[in-house]
Amino acid sequence: MYGSQWFITVFSYSFPFHLALRIWDVFLYEGVKIVFKVGPALLKYCHDDLVSKRLEELKQEYEKIHGKVAESKAKQKQPQLA
């Protein structure tokens, strides 16, 4: 779930703008290997939450943060039929 978005966007949507810029800066300088450094570091940072909560709880938290935003964007992009 997270991994594919991380790889496709090189963490553009996962971090605050200033941090995403820094990751992109290193990505452009060093190449794709930065993705394999930041991804595991992020998982290690979130380790306690990932192992202490049930999958359903993690899913609800994710949807609370990202789901409503994605739904509202999808509704805005749908053409209005008269």
Secondary structure, DSSP 8 states (H G I E B T S, - for coil): -HHHHHHHHTTTTTS-HHHHHHHHHHHHHH-GGGHHHHHHHHHHHTHHHHHHS-HHHHHHHHIIIIIHHHHHHHHHHS----
